[in-house]
Every structure is written in C-alpha cells, then in structure tokens.
Amino acid sequence: MRTYPLVAACLILVGCGRQAENHREVLGKLDAMQSQLASKNAAPVRWAYANKREIETAVYQMSRDKMEAAKSAEALSPEVEEKIRQYEALESELMQKRMERMRLRFAPEPPSGESPETAEAYEALTKKVAEAKEPVAPIVDRRNRQAAQYREQYSVTRLTAEYVKGRYDLVVDSNEKVLYRSAGEVPDITEGLITFLSEKAKP
C-alpha cells in the first residue's frame, strides 16, 4: 500500500488547514494500524480437508449399532417387539405420505386442491399411527431420546471441532468446489476423524 495517497485522503478528511504536527499524528496512527494488521495476518491459517459425507455415514452406522445394542439390552417380549414393529411401519408410511404432500405443495404447478378421499385417508392413517403408538409410547419415546442424544453427541460439527482443536484452524468439506488445491500440501483428515469417532464410541 502506498503512503502518499493515504496521507492525501487523511488531509482531506481532517482539513488542509491543520498544522504539520497534526498531520504527523494522523500518519503515525495509520502506520500503527498497518503494523497491527500485518501482525495479525502474519500467522498462516492451518487448514485441512474432510469428507463430510463419509463422516456422516460413519456417525449413522455407529449410532445405529449403539441403538441396536440398547434395544437388545431391553429384552422385551416378542409381543411388545411386534407392536413396536407395527407402529414403526405405520409411522414410516405416514412420513412418506407427508413428504409426498409437501412435494406436491411446492411443485412448479401444484394441484388445485387435495381430494376429499386423499385427505380422509391421510387423517385415518394419522389416527392409526397414534393408536399403534399408545401401548408402546414409553419405549418409543425413550428410544427416540437416545437416538437424539447420539446425533447431538456425535454430530459432525462437534466431532470435527474436538478432533482438530490445537491442530487446524479451518476444515473444508472436500465435496465442495475449491478454487485451488495444491496436491500433497493440504492433508485430508477424514480417516483420522472416523477413527476418532470409533474411539469415542467405545464403552
């Protein structure tokens, strides 16, 4: 950055009629600001790549394994397990219909309106799901809370922040478009993150 254009701009702002001593004071403050900015930018940013999709898959598999282990430890009767299975099947069907209704609602040319038969079928399925859940609600709610805790505990953001603390300042998802990548100079820490997840998940 050249000094004289900055000085000229400052002279316009503070008024050309000020004394030379004031001008030197302004120039000194500018120099101090430039030095401060230079010192802040002196340390290079330590950064790495990580494949978010692979890590999310590993987190999902780990959470699923933990949930299956927790379900086995409950030792529920076959009758109760069957009721839970029936509820989960109905809940999955309801979710699919709910997503379909949302897709139709936000379609480029949405339908003029939902037919009474379709609306009645949706309401009937909603009622069936509620009735199927009622006898097993405590178990289902407990499992949902456990699953939510695993998702929070092993979220990609939290896992990455814990793994790279003190190592890197920035982690870039390797699935995203990058303007420049120098081969061999930027480490990919995906495998390290997945191994870190596996260690954390151990009982």
VONUZA-505848 format. One line per 5 residues: their letters; for each residue x, y, z of N, C-alpha, C, O, CB. Coordinates in steps of 0.2 Angstrom, whole numbers, plus 5000, padded with zeros to 4 digits. Glycine has a CB too. Example, Ala and Ser with C-alpha at 12.3 -4.5 7.8 and 13.67 -1.06 7.14 Angstrom:
! residues 2
AS) 5066/4972/5039/5062/4978/5039/5066/4984/5039/5071/4983/5042/5057/4978/5045  5064/4989/5035/5068/4995/5036/5064/5000/5039/5067/5006/5040/5070/4997/5029 .
//
This chain:
! residues 203
MRTYP) 5004/4994/5000/5000/5000/5000/5004/5006/5000/5009/5007/5004/4995/5000/5006  5003/5011/4995/5007/5017/4995/5005/5022/5001/4999/5022/5002/5007/5021/4988  5010/5026/5003/5008/5030/5009/5005/5037/5007/5000/5039/5010/5015/5032/5013  5007/5040/5001/5005/5046/4999/4998/5047/4998/4995/5052/5000/5009/5049/4993  4995/5042/4994/4988/5043/4993/4984/5043/5000/4979/5046/5000/4985/5037/4989 .
LVAAC) 4986/5038/5005/4983/5038/5011/4983/5045/5015/4979/5047/5018/4986/5032/5015  4989/5048/5014/4990/5054/5018/4986/5059/5014/4983/5064/5018/4998/5056/5017  4985/5059/5008/4981/5064/5004/4974/5064/5007/4970/5069/5008/4982/5064/4997  4972/5057/5007/4965/5056/5009/4964/5059/5016/4959/5062/5018/4963/5049/5009  4968/5057/5021/4968/5060/5028/4968/5067/5028/4964/5070/5032/4973/5057/5032 .
LILVG) 4972/5070/5024/4972/5078/5024/4965/5081/5022/4963/5086/5025/4977/5080/5019  4962/5078/5017/4955/5080/5015/4950/5079/5021/4946/5084/5022/4953/5076/5009  4951/5073/5024/4946/5072/5030/4947/5077/5036/4942/5079/5039/4947/5065/5032  4953/5078/5038/4955/5082/5044/4955/5089/5042/4955/5093/5047/4961/5079/5047  4955/5091/5036/4956/5098/5034/4963/5100/5033/4968/5099/5037/4953/5102/5040 .
CGRQA) 4964/5103/5027/4971/5105/5025/4974/5111/5029/4980/5112/5029/4971/5107/5017  4970/5114/5033/4972/5119/5037/4975/5118/5043/4978/5122/5047/4967/5124/5038  4975/5111/5045/4979/5109/5051/4986/5110/5051/4989/5110/5045/4977/5102/5053  4989/5110/5057/4996/5111/5057/5000/5104/5055/4997/5099/5055/4999/5113/5064  5006/5104/5053/5010/5099/5051/5011/5093/5057/5011/5087/5056/5017/5101/5049 .
ENHRE) 5010/5096/5063/5011/5091/5069/5005/5087/5069/5006/5081/5070/5011/5095/5075  4999/5089/5068/4993/5085/5067/4993/5080/5062/4991/5075/5062/4987/5090/5067  4996/5082/5056/4997/5078/5050/5001/5072/5052/5000/5066/5050/4999/5082/5044  5007/5073/5056/5011/5068/5058/5008/5063/5062/5009/5057/5062/5018/5071/5061  5003/5066/5067/5000/5062/5072/4995/5057/5068/4995/5051/5070/4996/5066/5076 .
VLGKL) 4992/5059/5063/4987/5055/5059/4991/5050/5055/4989/5044/5055/4983/5059/5054  4997/5052/5052/5001/5047/5049/5003/5042/5053/5004/5036/5051/5007/5051/5045  5005/5044/5059/5008/5039/5064/5002/5034/5066/5004/5028/5067/5010/5042/5071  4996/5036/5067/4991/5031/5068/4989/5027/5063/4988/5021/5064/4984/5035/5070  4990/5029/5056/4989/5025/5051/4995/5019/5050/4993/5013/5049/4989/5029/5044 .
DAMQS) 5001/5021/5052/5006/5017/5052/5005/5011/5057/5007/5005/5056/5013/5020/5053  5003/5013/5063/5001/5009/5069/4996/5004/5067/4996/4998/5068/4999/5012/5075  4991/5006/5063/4985/5002/5061/4988/4997/5056/4986/4991/5056/4980/5006/5058  4992/4999/5051/4995/4994/5046/4999/4989/5050/4999/4983/5048/4999/4998/5041  5003/4991/5055/5008/4986/5058/5003/4981/5062/5005/4975/5062/5012/4990/5063 .
QLASK) 4998/4983/5065/4994/4979/5069/4990/4974/5064/4990/4968/5065/4988/4983/5072  4988/4976/5058/4985/4972/5053/4990/4967/5051/4989/4961/5050/4982/4975/5047  4996/4969/5049/5002/4965/5047/5003/4959/5052/5004/4953/5050/5008/4969/5045  5003/4961/5058/5005/4956/5064/4999/4951/5064/5001/4945/5065/5006/4960/5070  4993/4953/5063/4988/4948/5064/4988/4943/5058/4986/4937/5059/4981/4952/5064 .
NAAPV) 4990/4946/5052/4990/4941/5046/4996/4937/5045/4997/4934/5040/4989/4945/5040  5001/4938/5050/5007/4935/5049/5007/4927/5050/5010/4924/5046/5012/4938/5055  5003/4925/5055/5002/4918/5056/4998/4915/5050/4992/4917/5050/5000/4916/5063  5001/4910/5047/4997/4906/5042/4991/4902/5045/4992/4899/5050/5001/4902/5037  4986/4902/5041/4980/4898/5043/4981/4890/5042/4983/4888/5037/4973/4900/5040 .
RWAYA) 4981/4886/5047/4982/4879/5047/4975/4876/5045/4970/4877/5048/4984/4876/5053  4975/4873/5039/4968/4870/5036/4969/4863/5033/4975/4861/5032/4965/4875/5031  4963/4860/5033/4963/4853/5031/4957/4851/5027/4952/4855/5028/4965/4848/5036  4957/4846/5024/4950/4843/5021/4947/4838/5025/4951/4834/5028/4952/4841/5013  4941/4837/5024/4937/4831/5027/4931/4830/5023/4928/4835/5021/4936/4833/5035 .
NKREI) 4930/4824/5022/4924/4822/5018/4918/4821/5023/4917/4816/5026/4925/4815/5014  4914/4826/5023/4908/4826/5027/4903/4821/5026/4901/4818/5031/4904/4833/5026  4902/4819/5020/4898/4813/5018/4900/4807/5021/4896/4803/5024/4897/4812/5011  4906/4805/5021/4909/4799/5024/4908/4799/5031/4907/4794/5035/4916/4798/5022  4910/4805/5034/4909/4805/5042/4902/4805/5044/4901/4801/5049/4912/4812/5044 .
ETAVY) 4897/4808/5040/4890/4807/5042/4888/4800/5042/4884/4797/5046/4886/4811/5038  4891/4796/5037/4889/4789/5036/4892/4785/5042/4888/4781/5044/4892/4786/5029  4898/4786/5044/4901/4783/5050/4897/4784/5056/4896/4780/5060/4908/4785/5050  4895/4791/5057/4891/4793/5063/4884/4789/5063/4882/4786/5068/4890/4800/5063  4881/4788/5057/4875/4785/5056/4875/4778/5058/4871/4775/5062/4872/4786/5049 .
QMSRD) 4881/4774/5055/4882/4767/5057/4883/4766/5064/4881/4761/5067/4887/4765/5052  4887/4770/5067/4889/4770/5074/4883/4771/5078/4882/4767/5083/4894/4775/5076  4879/4776/5077/4873/4777/5081/4868/4771/5080/4864/4769/5085/4869/4783/5078  4867/4768/5074/4863/4763/5073/4865/4757/5077/4861/4753/5080/4862/4761/5066  4872/4755/5077/4874/4750/5081/4873/4751/5088/4871/4746/5092/4882/4749/5080 .
KMEAA) 4874/4757/5091/4873/4758/5098/4865/4757/5100/4863/4754/5105/4875/4765/5100  4861/4759/5095/4854/4759/5096/4852/4751/5096/4848/4749/5100/4850/4763/5091  4854/4747/5092/4853/4740/5091/4855/4737/5098/4852/4732/5100/4856/4737/5085  4861/4739/5100/4864/4736/5107/4859/4738/5112/4858/4734/5117/4871/4738/5108  4857/4744/5112/4852/4746/5118/4846/4742/5117/4843/4741/5123/4851/4754/5117 .
KSAEA) 4843/4741/5111/4837/4738/5111/4837/4730/5113/4833/4728/5116/4834/4738/5103  4843/4727/5111/4844/4720/5114/4844/4720/5121/4842/4715/5124/4851/4718/5111  4847/4725/5124/4848/4725/5132/4841/4726/5135/4841/4724/5141/4853/4731/5134  4836/4729/5132/4830/4729/5135/4826/4723/5136/4822/4722/5140/4825/4734/5130  4828/4718/5132/4825/4711/5132/4817/4711/5133/4814/4709/5137/4828/4708/5139 .
LSPEV) 4814/4714/5128/4807/4715/5128/4804/4708/5125/4807/4704/5122/4805/4721/5123  4798/4707/5127/4794/4701/5125/4793/4702/5117/4792/4707/5114/4788/4700/5129  4792/4696/5114/4791/4696/5107/4784/4700/5105/4784/4703/5100/4790/4689/5104  4779/4700/5109/4773/4703/5108/4774/4711/5108/4771/4714/5104/4768/4701/5114  4778/4713/5113/4779/4720/5113/4784/4722/5107/4782/4728/5104/4783/4722/5120 .
EEKIR) 4788/4718/5105/4793/4720/5099/4788/4720/5093/4790/4724/5089/4798/4715/5099  4783/4716/5092/4779/4716/5087/4775/4722/5086/4774/4725/5081/4775/4710/5087  4772/4724/5092/4769/4731/5092/4773/4736/5090/4770/4741/5087/4766/4732/5099  4779/4736/5092/4784/4742/5090/4785/4742/5083/4785/4747/5080/4790/4741/5094  4786/4736/5080/4787/4735/5073/4781/4737/5069/4782/4741/5064/4789/4727/5071 .
QYEAL) 4775/4736/5071/4769/4738/5068/4769/4746/5068/4767/4749/5063/4763/4735/5071  4770/4748/5074/4770/4756/5074/4775/4759/5070/4773/4764/5066/4771/4758/5082  4781/4756/5070/4786/4759/5066/4785/4759/5058/4786/4763/5054/4793/4756/5067  4781/4753/5056/4779/4753/5049/4774/4758/5047/4774/4761/5042/4777/4746/5048  4769/4759/5052/4764/4764/5050/4767/4771/5051/4765/4775/5046/4758/4763/5056 .
ESELM) 4772/4772/5055/4775/4779/5056/4779/4780/5049/4779/4786/5047/4779/4779/5062  4782/4775/5047/4786/4776/5041/4781/4777/5035/4783/4782/5030/4790/4770/5039  4776/4774/5034/4771/4775/5029/4768/4782/5030/4767/4786/5024/4765/4770/5029  4767/4785/5036/4764/4791/5037/4769/4797/5035/4768/4802/5032/4762/4792/5044  4776/4795/5036/4781/4800/5034/4781/4801/5027/4782/4806/5024/4788/4798/5037 .
QKRME) 4781/4795/5023/4781/4795/5016/4776/4799/5013/4777/4803/5008/4781/4788/5013  4770/4798/5016/4764/4802/5013/4765/4809/5015/4763/4814/5011/4757/4799/5016  4767/4811/5021/4768/4818/5022/4773/4821/5018/4772/4827/5016/4771/4818/5030  4779/4818/5016/4784/4821/5011/4781/4821/5004/4782/4826/5001/4790/4816/5011  4776/4817/5002/4773/4817/4996/4769/4823/4996/4768/4827/4991/4769/4811/4994 .
RMRLR) 4765/4825/5001/4761/4830/5001/4765/4837/5001/4763/4842/4997/4756/4830/5008  4771/4837/5004/4775/4843/5004/4778/4844/4997/4778/4850/4994/4780/4842/5009  4780/4838/4993/4782/4839/4987/4777/4842/4982/4778/4846/4978/4785/4832/4984  4771/4839/4983/4765/4842/4978/4764/4849/4980/4762/4853/4975/4759/4838/4979  4764/4851/4986/4763/4858/4988/4768/4863/4985/4766/4868/4983/4763/4859/4996 .
FAPEP) 4774/4861/4985/4779/4865/4982/4781/4864/4975/4787/4866/4973/4785/4865/4987  4777/4860/4971/4779/4858/4964/4778/4864/4960/4774/4869/4962/4774/4852/4962  4781/4864/4954/4781/4870/4950/4773/4872/4948/4772/4878/4948/4785/4869/4943  4769/4867/4947/4762/4868/4946/4758/4863/4951/4756/4858/4949/4761/4866/4938  4758/4866/4957/4754/4862/4962/4747/4861/4960/4744/4865/4957/4754/4865/4969 .
PSGES) 4744/4855/4962/4737/4854/4961/4733/4859/4964/4734/4862/4969/4735/4847/4963  4727/4860/4961/4722/4865/4964/4720/4863/4971/4718/4868/4974/4716/4865/4959  4719/4857/4973/4717/4855/4979/4718/4848/4981/4717/4844/4976/4710/4858/4981  4718/4846/4987/4718/4839/4988/4711/4836/4988/4707/4839/4991/4722/4838/4995  4710/4830/4985/4704/4827/4985/4702/4825/4992/4706/4824/4996/4704/4821/4980 .
PETAE) 4695/4825/4993/4692/4823/5000/4695/4816/5002/4696/4815/5008/4685/4824/5000  4695/4812/4997/4697/4805/4998/4704/4804/5001/4706/4801/5006/4696/4800/4992  4708/4808/4997/4715/4808/5000/4716/4811/5006/4720/4809/5011/4720/4812/4994  4713/4817/5008/4713/4820/5014/4711/4815/5020/4713/4815/5025/4709/4826/5014  4705/4812/5018/4702/4807/5023/4707/4801/5025/4708/4799/5030/4695/4804/5021 .
AYEAL) 4710/4799/5019/4715/4793/5020/4721/4795/5024/4723/4791/5028/4717/4790/5013  4723/4801/5023/4729/4804/5027/4727/4804/5035/4731/4803/5039/4731/4811/5024  4721/4807/5036/4719/4808/5043/4718/4801/5046/4719/4800/5052/4712/4812/5043  4715/4796/5042/4714/4790/5045/4721/4786/5047/4721/4783/5052/4710/4785/5040  4726/4787/5042/4732/4784/5044/4736/4788/5050/4739/4784/5054/4737/4785/5038 .
TKKVA) 4735/4794/5051/4737/4798/5056/4734/4795/5063/4738/4794/5068/4736/4805/5056  4728/4794/5063/4724/4791/5068/4727/4784/5070/4728/4782/5076/4717/4791/5067  4728/4780/5065/4731/4773/5066/4738/4773/5069/4739/4769/5073/4731/4769/5059  4742/4778/5067/4749/4779/5070/4748/4780/5077/4752/4777/5081/4753/4784/5066  4744/4785/5079/4743/4787/5086/4740/4781/5090/4743/4780/5096/4738/4793/5087 .
EAKEP) 4736/4777/5087/4733/4772/5091/4738/4766/5092/4739/4763/5097/4727/4769/5088  4742/4765/5087/4748/4760/5087/4753/4762/5092/4756/4757/5095/4751/4759/5080  4754/4768/5093/4760/4771/5097/4758/4770/5105/4762/4769/5109/4762/4778/5095  4751/4771/5106/4749/4772/5113/4751/4766/5118/4754/4768/5123/4742/4772/5113  4751/4760/5116/4753/4755/5121/4761/4754/5122/4763/4751/5126/4750/4748/5119 .
VAPIV) 4764/4757/5117/4772/4756/5117/4775/4763/5117/4781/4764/5116/4774/4752/5111  4771/4768/5119/4774/4775/5119/4780/4776/5123/4785/4780/5121/4768/4780/5121  4780/4774/5130/4786/4775/5134/4792/4772/5131/4798/4775/5131/4785/4772/5141  4792/4766/5128/4798/4763/5125/4800/4767/5118/4806/4768/5118/4796/4756/5123  4795/4769/5114/4797/4773/5108/4800/4779/5110/4805/4781/5107/4790/4773/5104 .
DRRNR) 4797/4783/5114/4799/4789/5116/4806/4789/5119/4811/4793/5118/4795/4793/5121  4808/4784/5123/4814/4783/5126/4819/4782/5121/4825/4784/5121/4814/4777/5131  4818/4777/5116/4822/4776/5110/4823/4782/5106/4829/4783/5104/4819/4770/5106  4818/4786/5105/4819/4792/5101/4824/4797/5105/4828/4801/5102/4812/4796/5100  4823/4798/5111/4828/4802/5115/4835/4799/5115/4840/4803/5114/4826/4802/5123 .
QAAQY) 4836/4793/5115/4843/4790/5115/4846/4792/5108/4851/4794/5107/4843/4783/5116  4842/4791/5103/4844/4792/5096/4846/4800/5095/4851/4801/5092/4839/4790/5091  4842/4804/5098/4843/4811/5098/4850/4813/5101/4854/4817/5099/4837/4815/5100  4851/4810/5107/4857/4811/5111/4863/4809/5107/4868/4812/5107/4857/4807/5118  4863/4803/5103/4868/4801/5099/4870/4806/5094/4875/4807/5092/4867/4794/5096 .
REQYS) 4864/4808/5090/4865/4813/5085/4869/4819/5087/4873/4822/5084/4859/4815/5082  4867/4821/5093/4870/4828/5096/4877/4826/5098/4881/4830/5097/4866/4830/5102  4878/4821/5102/4885/4819/5104/4890/4818/5099/4895/4820/5100/4884/4813/5109  4888/4815/5093/4892/4813/5088/4891/4817/5082/4892/4814/5076/4892/4806/5087  4888/4823/5082/4887/4827/5077/4894/4829/5073/4899/4829/5076/4883/4834/5078 .
VTRLT) 4893/4830/5066/4900/4831/5063/4903/4837/5065/4909/4837/5065/4898/4831/5055  4899/4842/5066/4902/4849/5068/4906/4848/5075/4912/4850/5076/4897/4854/5069  4903/4845/5080/4906/4844/5087/4912/4839/5086/4917/4841/5089/4900/4841/5092  4911/4834/5083/4916/4829/5082/4922/4832/5079/4928/4831/5081/4914/4823/5078  4921/4836/5073/4927/4839/5070/4930/4844/5074/4936/4845/5075/4924/4843/5063 .
AEYVK) 4926/4848/5078/4929/4854/5082/4934/4850/5088/4939/4853/5089/4924/4858/5085  4931/4845/5090/4935/4842/5096/4941/4838/5093/4947/4838/5096/4931/4836/5099  4941/4835/5087/4947/4832/5084/4952/4837/5082/4958/4835/5083/4944/4828/5078  4950/4843/5079/4956/4847/5076/4958/4852/5081/4962/4857/5079/4953/4850/5070  4955/4852/5087/4957/4858/5092/4965/4858/5093/4968/4852/5095/4954/4856/5099 .
GRYDL) 4968/4863/5092/4975/4864/5093/4979/4861/5086/4985/4862/5086/4977/4860/5099  4975/4859/5082/4979/4856/5076/4978/4860/5069/4982/4862/5066/4977/4849/5074  4971/4862/5068/4969/4866/5062/4965/4871/5064/4961/4871/5069/4966/4861/5057  4965/4877/5060/4961/4882/5061/4955/4882/5056/4950/4885/5058/4965/4889/5060  4955/4878/5051/4950/4878/5046/4949/4871/5043/4954/4868/5041/4950/4883/5041 .
VVDSN) 4943/4868/5043/4942/4862/5039/4937/4863/5034/4932/4866/5035/4940/4857/5044  4939/4861/5028/4935/4862/5022/4932/4855/5020/4935/4850/5019/4939/4865/5016  4925/4855/5018/4922/4849/5016/4925/4847/5009/4924/4852/5004/4914/4850/5016  4928/4842/5008/4931/4840/5001/4926/4839/4996/4928/4838/4990/4936/4834/5002  4919/4838/4997/4914/4838/4992/4913/4844/4989/4910/4845/4984/4908/4835/4995 .
EKVLY) 4915/4850/4992/4913/4856/4990/4918/4859/4984/4924/4856/4984/4913/4862/4995  4916/4863/4980/4921/4866/4975/4926/4870/4978/4924/4875/4982/4917/4869/4969  4932/4869/4977/4938/4873/4979/4941/4876/4974/4943/4873/4968/4943/4868/4984  4943/4882/4974/4946/4886/4969/4953/4884/4968/4955/4884/4962/4946/4894/4971  4957/4882/4973/4964/4880/4972/4965/4875/4977/4964/4875/4983/4968/4886/4973 .
RSAGE) 4968/4869/4975/4971/4864/4980/4978/4862/4977/4978/4859/4972/4966/4858/4980  4983/4863/4981/4989/4861/4980/4990/4853/4982/4990/4852/4988/4995/4865/4983  4991/4849/4977/4992/4842/4979/4998/4841/4984/5003/4843/4983/4993/4838/4972  4996/4837/4989/5001/4835/4994/5002/4840/4999/5006/4838/5004/5007/4834/4990  5000/4846/4999/5001/4851/5004/4995/4852/5009/4996/4854/5014/5002/4858/5000 .
VPDIT) 4989/4849/5007/4983/4850/5011/4981/4843/5013/4979/4839/5009/4977/4854/5008  4982/4842/5020/4980/4835/5022/4973/4834/5022/4969/4838/5024/4983/4834/5029  4971/4827/5021/4964/4825/5021/4963/4821/5028/4967/4816/5029/4962/4821/5015  4959/4824/5033/4959/4821/5039/4953/4817/5040/4951/4815/5046/4959/4826/5045  4949/4815/5035/4943/4811/5035/4944/4804/5039/4940/4803/5044/4940/4809/5028 .
EGLIT) 4949/4800/5037/4951/4794/5041/4952/4795/5048/4950/4791/5053/4956/4790/5037  4956/4800/5050/4958/4802/5057/4951/4803/5061/4951/4801/5066/4962/4807/5057  4947/4807/5058/4940/4809/5061/4936/4803/5062/4933/4802/5068/4936/4814/5057  4936/4798/5057/4932/4792/5058/4935/4788/5064/4931/4785/5068/4931/4788/5052  4941/4787/5064/4945/4783/5069/4944/4786/5076/4942/4783/5081/4952/4783/5068 .
FLSEK) 4944/4793/5076/4942/4797/5082/4935/4795/5085/4934/4794/5091/4943/4804/5081  4931/4795/5080/4924/4793/5082/4923/4786/5085/4920/4785/5089/4919/4794/5075  4927/4782/5081/4926/4775/5084/4929/4774/5091/4926/4770/5095/4930/4770/5079  4934/4778/5092/4937/4778/5099/4932/4781/5104/4932/4778/5110/4944/4781/5099  4929/4786/5102/4924/4789/5107/4918/4785/5108/4915/4785/5114/4922/4796/5104 .
AKP) 4916/4781/5103/4910/4777/5104/4911/4771/5108/4907/4767/5110/4908/4775/5097  4918/4769/5109/4919/4763/5113/4916/4764/5120/4917/4769/5123/4927/4762/5114  4913/4759/5123/4911/4759/5130/4916/4760/5135/4915/4761/5141/4907/4753/5132 .
//
